[in-house]
Amino acid sequence: MSLPELFILAVGLSMDAFAVSICKGLCVPKAGLRECGTAGIYFGGFQALMPLLGYLLGVRFKEYITSIDHWIAFILLGVIGVNMIREARSAEEECEVCSAEGSQNPFSFRSMLPLAIATSIDALAVGVTLAFLQAAILPAITFIGAVTFTISAAGIRIGNIFGSKWKSKAELAGGIILICMGIKILLEHLGIIR
């Protein structure tokens, strides 16, 4: 997987975390380096951890499904992308991240951990895909984590300054990117493009 492809994949994966970060930015009167760094560490860390777990899982079963691995990658990325687009187009535009927390610190461990896990579940499936593509996993997860850290930290500031109008656009863009990556992987393995 080339660096531009990895960058596009990392941006696509980070869009859920970006959308939640925008909502988190709405929860605080002023978002500083502490809030941006906290979101970046949680979301970037889990976006790096989940593909590693998926990769380790995929490597174990790779020999059994090598002949259909490109179809699995296409289906996984397609389903994740369609779900992101569906969420972006849903009528519920309100960020329920703040309302569910009440008076709790929106950047506490108890608040951030479930969100970090929820926004990185699709990265687990992408890790399986990376195993089938025989990608170098350590550089890939480091890059994905760094991109997500940066985008999440920016999402906190954007949400704090501009509000939630970027949330659905981020999810829509992420979904489209992942679907396009799945199509590209399938077409490459079928020999249609190089």
Backbone as numpy.savetxt, mean C-alpha at the origin, in Angstrom:
# Nx Ny Nz CAx CAy CAz Cx Cy Cz
12.67 -7.23 -11.63 11.83 -6.07 -11.63 12.72 -4.84 -11.63
12.48 -3.94 -12.56 13.31 -2.75 -12.68 12.96 -1.73 -11.59
13.84 -0.76 -11.39 13.60 0.28 -10.39 12.35 1.10 -10.70
12.12 1.53 -11.95 10.86 2.26 -12.22 9.61 1.42 -11.93
9.66 0.12 -12.26 8.52 -0.75 -11.96 8.32 -0.88 -10.46
9.41 -1.02 -9.72 9.33 -1.13 -8.27 8.79 0.16 -7.67
9.20 1.29 -8.21 8.70 2.58 -7.72 7.20 2.69 -7.95
6.74 2.32 -9.13 5.31 2.38 -9.44 4.54 1.44 -8.51
5.06 0.25 -8.29 4.43 -0.69 -7.38 4.37 -0.13 -5.95
5.47 0.46 -5.50 5.53 1.03 -4.15 4.53 2.17 -3.99
4.41 3.01 -4.99 3.45 4.11 -4.92 2.03 3.56 -4.89
1.75 2.58 -5.72 0.42 1.97 -5.73 0.06 1.36 -4.38
1.01 0.65 -3.78 0.77 0.03 -2.48 0.59 1.07 -1.38
1.26 2.19 -1.49 1.23 3.18 -0.41 -0.02 4.06 -0.43
-0.86 3.93 -1.44 -2.02 4.82 -1.54 -3.05 4.60 -0.43
-3.23 3.38 0.04 -4.13 3.16 1.18 -3.58 3.88 2.42
-2.28 3.73 2.65 -1.66 4.39 3.80 -1.73 5.91 3.64
-1.58 6.39 2.42 -1.69 7.83 2.15 -3.09 8.33 2.49
-4.11 7.59 2.07 -5.49 7.98 2.34 -5.76 8.03 3.84
-5.29 7.02 4.58 -5.48 7.01 6.04 -4.67 8.13 6.68
-3.49 8.40 6.16 -2.66 9.48 6.70 -3.35 10.83 6.54
-4.00 11.02 5.42 -4.76 12.26 5.22 -5.81 12.40 6.32
-6.51 11.32 6.59 -7.53 11.34 7.66 -6.89 11.61 9.02
-5.74 10.99 9.27 -5.04 11.23 10.54 -4.64 12.69 10.67
-4.22 13.29 9.55 -3.86 14.71 9.57 -5.02 15.60 9.95
-6.24 15.15 9.64 -7.43 15.91 10.02 -7.70 15.84 11.51
-7.17 14.81 12.18 -7.47 14.56 13.59 -6.72 15.48 14.55
-5.69 16.14 14.06 -4.87 16.96 14.96 -4.90 18.42 14.51
-4.86 19.34 15.48 -4.88 20.75 15.11 -3.63 21.18 14.33
-2.47 20.61 14.69 -1.23 20.93 13.97 -0.41 19.65 13.85
-0.07 19.30 12.63 0.72 18.10 12.38 2.18 18.50 12.21
3.01 18.04 13.13 4.43 18.34 13.08 5.25 17.12 12.67
6.55 17.21 12.89 7.46 16.11 12.53 7.13 14.84 13.31
6.71 14.98 14.55 6.40 13.79 15.37 5.25 13.00 14.75
4.17 13.67 14.39 3.01 13.01 13.81 3.34 12.42 12.44
4.06 13.19 11.64 4.45 12.69 10.30 5.38 11.48 10.42
6.33 11.56 11.33 7.27 10.45 11.53 6.59 9.20 12.08
5.65 9.39 13.00 4.92 8.25 13.57 4.15 7.52 12.48
3.41 8.27 11.68 2.64 7.65 10.59 3.58 6.97 9.60
4.67 7.63 9.26 5.63 7.06 8.32 6.24 5.77 8.81
6.59 5.72 10.10 7.20 4.51 10.66 6.21 3.35 10.68
5.00 3.62 11.16 4.00 2.54 11.20 3.65 2.04 9.81
3.26 2.95 8.93 2.80 2.53 7.61 3.95 2.01 6.75
5.09 2.70 6.77 6.25 2.24 6.01 6.80 0.93 6.52
6.82 0.78 7.86 7.32 -0.46 8.45 6.47 -1.66 8.07
5.14 -1.51 8.14 4.28 -2.63 7.80 4.23 -2.88 6.29
4.39 -1.83 5.49 4.44 -2.03 4.04 5.72 -2.74 3.64
6.74 -2.70 4.47 7.97 -3.46 4.22 7.87 -4.88 4.78
7.25 -5.01 5.95 7.15 -6.31 6.61 6.22 -7.27 5.86
5.07 -6.80 5.44 4.08 -7.69 4.81 4.57 -8.31 3.50
5.21 -7.56 2.60 5.73 -8.23 1.40 6.79 -9.28 1.72
7.57 -9.04 2.78 8.56 -10.03 3.19 7.86 -11.33 3.61
6.81 -11.21 4.40 6.06 -12.39 4.82 5.43 -13.09 3.61
4.85 -12.31 2.70 4.27 -12.88 1.49 5.31 -13.56 0.62
6.47 -12.95 0.54 7.57 -13.51 -0.24 7.99 -14.87 0.33
8.16 -14.92 1.65 8.56 -16.17 2.29 7.51 -17.26 2.07
6.26 -16.88 2.10 5.18 -17.82 1.82 5.21 -18.27 0.36
5.39 -17.31 -0.54 5.42 -17.62 -1.97 6.58 -18.51 -2.36
7.73 -18.29 -1.76 8.92 -19.10 -2.06 8.68 -20.56 -1.70
7.96 -20.80 -0.61 7.69 -22.18 -0.17 6.86 -22.95 -1.19
5.94 -22.25 -1.85 5.02 -22.94 -2.76 5.31 -22.68 -4.23
6.37 -21.95 -4.49 6.69 -21.53 -5.86 6.87 -22.72 -6.81
7.55 -23.74 -6.38 7.83 -24.87 -7.25 6.56 -25.58 -7.70
5.50 -25.47 -6.91 4.26 -26.15 -7.24 3.40 -25.37 -8.24
3.62 -24.07 -8.31 2.73 -23.26 -9.15 3.47 -22.35 -10.13
4.69 -22.69 -10.46 5.48 -21.87 -11.38 4.80 -21.67 -12.72
4.11 -22.68 -13.22 3.50 -22.56 -14.55 2.34 -21.57 -14.60
1.77 -21.24 -13.45 0.65 -20.29 -13.45 0.93 -19.04 -12.61
2.20 -18.83 -12.23 2.52 -17.72 -11.35 2.13 -16.36 -11.92
2.26 -16.18 -13.23 1.89 -14.89 -13.84 0.39 -14.65 -13.75
-0.40 -15.70 -13.83 -1.85 -15.56 -13.68 -2.19 -15.21 -12.23
-1.49 -15.81 -11.28 -1.72 -15.50 -9.87 -1.37 -14.04 -9.59
-0.23 -13.58 -10.09 0.17 -12.19 -9.92 -0.88 -11.25 -10.53
-1.34 -11.57 -11.74 -2.35 -10.77 -12.42 -3.64 -10.71 -11.59
-4.09 -11.84 -11.10 -5.34 -11.90 -10.34 -5.20 -11.16 -9.00
-4.10 -11.42 -8.26 -3.92 -10.75 -6.97 -3.86 -9.24 -7.12
-3.03 -8.76 -8.04 -2.92 -7.31 -8.23 -4.23 -6.73 -8.75
-4.91 -7.45 -9.63 -6.20 -6.98 -10.15 -7.25 -6.87 -9.07
-7.36 -7.88 -8.23 -8.36 -7.86 -7.15 -8.06 -6.74 -6.16
-6.80 -6.60 -5.79 -6.42 -5.52 -4.86 -6.75 -4.17 -5.49
-6.40 -4.00 -6.77 -6.67 -2.74 -7.46 -8.15 -2.43 -7.56
-8.95 -3.43 -7.92 -10.41 -3.23 -8.03 -11.00 -2.86 -6.67
-10.53 -3.51 -5.61 -11.02 -3.17 -4.27 -10.68 -1.73 -3.89
-9.48 -1.29 -4.24 -9.10 0.08 -3.94 -9.96 1.06 -4.72
-10.24 0.75 -5.99 -11.09 1.63 -6.80 -12.51 1.65 -6.23
-13.01 0.48 -5.84 -14.36 0.41 -5.25 -14.44 1.25 -3.99
-13.44 1.16 -3.13 -13.41 1.96 -1.91 -13.35 3.45 -2.22
-12.60 3.81 -3.25 -12.48 5.22 -3.63 -13.80 5.78 -4.15
-14.57 4.94 -4.80 -15.83 5.39 -5.39 -17.03 5.24 -4.47
-16.81 4.67 -3.27 -17.93 4.48 -2.35 -18.45 5.84 -1.89
-19.68 5.86 -1.51 -20.34 7.11 -1.12 -19.79 7.67 0.18
-19.19 6.82 0.99 -18.70 7.26 2.29 -17.37 7.99 2.13
-17.43 9.30 2.16 -16.23 10.11 1.97 -15.62 10.55 3.30
-16.37 10.37 4.39 -15.91 10.84 5.68 -14.78 9.95 6.21
-13.84 10.55 6.85 -12.75 9.80 7.47 -13.22 9.31 8.82
-13.51 8.01 8.93 -13.96 7.49 10.20 -12.79 7.22 11.15
-11.58 7.49 10.73 -10.39 7.27 11.55 -10.45 8.12 12.81
-10.88 9.36 12.72 -10.94 10.24 13.88 -12.13 9.94 14.76
-13.30 9.75 14.15 -14.52 9.56 14.94 -14.48 8.30 15.77
-13.78 7.28 15.33 -13.71 6.02 16.07 -12.79 6.14 17.29
-11.95 7.14 17.32 -10.96 7.25 18.38 -11.43 8.03 19.59
-12.42 8.87 19.42 -12.91 9.69 20.53 -11.81 10.58 21.06
-11.55 10.48 22.35 -10.53 11.33 22.97 -9.15 10.69 22.96
-9.03 9.50 22.42 -7.75 8.79 22.39 -6.77 9.52 21.46
-5.50 9.43 21.79 -4.46 10.00 20.95 -4.49 9.32 19.58
-4.70 10.07 18.49 -4.81 9.44 17.17 -3.51 8.80 16.68
-2.39 9.04 17.37 -1.11 8.45 16.96 -0.57 7.46 18.00
-1.44 6.98 18.88 -1.02 5.99 19.88 -0.84 4.62 19.21
-0.14 3.76 19.90 0.09 2.40 19.42 -1.24 1.70 19.16
-2.17 1.85 20.07 -3.48 1.20 19.97 -4.27 1.70 18.76
-4.04 2.91 18.38 -4.72 3.48 17.23 -4.01 3.15 15.92
-2.69 3.23 15.92 -1.91 3.09 14.69 -1.73 1.64 14.25
-1.55 0.72 15.19 -1.27 -0.67 14.82 -2.35 -1.29 13.94
-3.63 -1.21 14.31 -4.64 -1.82 13.42 -4.70 -1.17 12.04
-4.47 0.13 11.98 -4.48 0.82 10.69 -3.29 0.41 9.83
-2.13 0.26 10.46 -0.94 -0.15 9.72 -1.11 -1.55 9.15
-1.71 -2.44 9.94 -1.95 -3.81 9.46 -2.98 -3.78 8.34
-4.07 -3.05 8.55 -5.15 -3.02 7.55 -4.69 -2.45 6.21
-3.85 -1.42 6.26 -3.41 -0.81 5.00 -2.30 -1.59 4.31
-1.75 -2.60 4.98 -0.64 -3.34 4.38 -1.00 -4.78 4.02
-2.24 -5.18 4.19 -2.64 -6.55 3.86 -2.40 -6.84 2.38
-2.71 -5.86 1.51 -2.48 -6.09 0.08 -1.00 -6.29 -0.23
-0.12 -5.71 0.59 1.31 -5.88 0.38 1.74 -7.33 0.63
1.00 -8.04 1.47 1.27 -9.45 1.69 1.10 -10.23 0.38
0.01 -9.96 -0.32 -0.22 -10.62 -1.61 0.82 -10.20 -2.64
1.24 -8.95 -2.60 2.28 -8.49 -3.52 3.59 -9.20 -3.23
3.87 -9.49 -1.96 5.07 -10.25 -1.61 5.07 -11.62 -2.23
3.90 -12.27 -2.28 3.79 -13.56 -2.96 4.12 -13.38 -4.43
3.60 -12.31 -5.01 3.88 -12.01 -6.43 5.38 -11.80 -6.65
6.03 -11.08 -5.75 7.48 -10.84 -5.88 8.26 -12.14 -5.83
7.79 -13.10 -5.05 8.45 -14.41 -5.00 8.35 -15.11 -6.35
7.19 -15.03 -6.98 6.99 -15.66 -8.28 7.83 -14.98 -9.36
8.05 -13.67 -9.20 8.85 -12.92 -10.18 10.35 -13.03 -9.89
10.70 -13.72 -8.82 12.09 -13.88 -8.40 12.78 -12.53 -8.19
12.07 -11.60 -7.59 12.62 -10.29 -7.30 13.57 -10.37 -6.11
14.55 -9.50 -6.08 15.45 -9.40 -4.92 14.65 -8.75 -3.80
14.30 -9.51 -2.78 13.31 -9.07 -1.80 13.83 -7.97 -0.86
15.05 -8.05 -0.38 15.52 -7.04 0.58 15.57 -5.65 -0.02
16.13 -5.44 -1.21 16.06 -4.10 -1.79 14.61 -3.68 -2.08
13.79 -4.64 -2.48 12.39 -4.32 -2.82 11.62 -3.84 -1.60
11.72 -4.58 -0.48 10.95 -4.18 0.70 11.50 -2.90 1.33
12.82 -2.71 1.24 13.41 -1.47 1.74 12.88 -0.29 0.95
12.83 -0.44 -0.36 12.34 0.63 -1.23 10.85 0.89 -0.99
10.06 -0.18 -0.92 8.62 -0.04 -0.67 8.37 0.65 0.67
9.11 0.25 1.70 8.97 0.87 3.02 9.35 2.34 3.01
10.43 2.68 2.31 10.88 4.08 2.25 9.88 4.95 1.49
9.38 4.45 0.38 8.39 5.20 -0.39 7.13 5.41 0.44
6.66 4.36 1.11 5.45 4.48 1.94 5.68 5.41 3.11
6.86 5.36 3.73 7.19 6.29 4.81 7.02 7.73 4.34
7.62 8.03 3.20 7.60 9.40 2.67 6.18 9.83 2.31
5.46 8.97 1.62 4.10 9.31 1.18 3.16 9.44 2.37
3.31 8.59 3.38 2.46 8.66 4.57 2.73 9.94 5.37
4.00 10.26 5.53 4.35 11.50 6.24 3.78 12.71 5.50
3.87 12.70 4.19 3.30 13.79 3.39 1.78 13.82 3.53
1.16 12.62 3.61 -0.29 12.55 3.77 -0.77 13.20 5.05
-0.01 13.07 6.12 -0.37 13.71 7.40 -0.44 15.22 7.20
0.60 15.78 6.58 0.63 17.24 6.36 -0.47 17.68 5.40
-0.67 16.93 4.34 -1.70 17.30 3.36 -3.08 17.26 4.01
-3.35 16.23 4.78 -4.63 16.14 5.47 -4.82 17.27 6.47
-3.75 17.63 7.15 -3.81 18.68 8.13 -4.05 20.05 7.48
-3.51 20.23 6.29 -3.63 21.52 5.61 -4.87 21.58 4.71
-5.08 20.56 3.87 -6.10 20.64 2.83 -7.37 19.87 3.11
-7.36 18.91 4.04 -8.57 18.15 4.31 -8.63 16.86 3.53
-9.83 16.26 3.50 -9.99 14.89 3.01 -10.28 14.78 1.51
-10.23 15.86 0.76 -10.59 15.76 -0.66 -9.61 14.91 -1.47
-8.41 14.64 -0.95 -7.42 13.84 -1.67 -7.53 12.35 -1.38
-8.30 11.97 -0.35 -8.37 10.57 0.08 -8.85 9.64 -1.03
-9.99 9.93 -1.61 -10.54 9.02 -2.63 -9.70 9.05 -3.91
-9.12 10.18 -4.23 -8.26 10.26 -5.42 -7.01 9.39 -5.25
-6.47 9.35 -4.04 -5.29 8.52 -3.77 -5.64 7.04 -3.91
-6.78 6.63 -3.35 -7.18 5.23 -3.46 -7.46 4.85 -4.91
-8.10 5.73 -5.66 -8.39 5.48 -7.07 -7.08 5.30 -7.86
-6.13 6.22 -7.65 -4.84 6.14 -8.36 -4.10 4.86 -7.99
-4.09 4.51 -6.71 -3.42 3.28 -6.28 -4.02 2.05 -6.92
-5.34 1.99 -6.98 -6.02 0.85 -7.61 -5.68 0.73 -9.09
-5.69 1.83 -9.79 -5.37 1.81 -11.23 -3.93 1.36 -11.45
-3.02 1.86 -10.62 -1.60 1.48 -10.75 -1.43 -0.02 -10.56
-2.06 -0.60 -9.53 -1.89 -2.03 -9.27 -2.50 -2.88 -10.38
-3.64 -2.48 -10.92 -4.24 -3.21 -12.04 -3.31 -3.16 -13.25
-2.76 -2.00 -13.54 -1.83 -1.88 -14.68 -0.59 -2.74 -14.49
-0.06 -2.80 -13.26 1.10 -3.65 -12.99 0.74 -5.12 -13.22
-0.44 -5.54 -12.78 -0.87 -6.93 -13.00 -1.00 -7.26 -14.47
-1.58 -6.35 -15.24 -1.71 -6.55 -16.69 -0.34 -6.64 -17.34
0.58 -5.75 -16.93 1.93 -5.75 -17.51 2.63 -7.09 -17.22
2.54 -7.58 -16.00 3.17 -8.86 -15.64 2.60 -9.98 -16.50
1.28 -10.01 -16.65 0.65 -11.06 -17.46 1.09 -10.97 -18.92
1.09 -9.78 -19.49 1.47 -9.62 -20.89 2.94 -9.96 -21.12
3.81 -9.66 -20.17 5.22 -10.03 -20.30 5.38 -11.54 -20.29
4.69 -12.22 -19.39 4.83 -13.67 -19.31 4.19 -14.39 -20.48
3.20 -13.76 -21.10 2.59 -14.34 -22.29 3.38 -14.01 -23.55
4.42 -13.19 -23.41 5.27 -12.84 -24.54 4.69 -11.76 -25.44
3.66 -11.07 -25.00 3.04 -10.02 -25.81 3.86 -8.74 -25.78
4.41 -8.40 -24.60 5.31 -7.25 -24.49 6.58 -7.70 -23.81
7.61 -6.86 -23.92 8.90 -7.16 -23.27 9.27 -6.10 -22.31
